Amino acid sequence: MGFYFVNFILLGYRLNSKLLKQVGVYATIIMSSILAFSRIAKGGHFLSDVLMSLVVTWYAALVVEKLVFDFLAKNKALSYIEE
């Protein structure tokens, strides 16, 4: 859940938005740290669980971002970005 904001980082890169990238980085670090430490403190997760969820979330976000933007580019729905 805390790594959800990784999507904002990828969207910021795709749209060349420095603000969106920064918001994504800071939100990801803050939210994931809070949630990870609270879950570790409660005994619900180990550090390895948190790190693996980061890896899985990052790659899932990359794959979905690539598929969505490639699909939209094929259908000329993103012509305003390519200009």
Buried (B, 14 or more C-beta within 10 A) or exposed (E): EBBBBBBBBBBBEBEEBEEBBEBBBEBBEEBBEEBBBEBBEEEEBEEEEBEEBBEEBBEEBEEEBEEEBEEEEEEEEBEEEEE
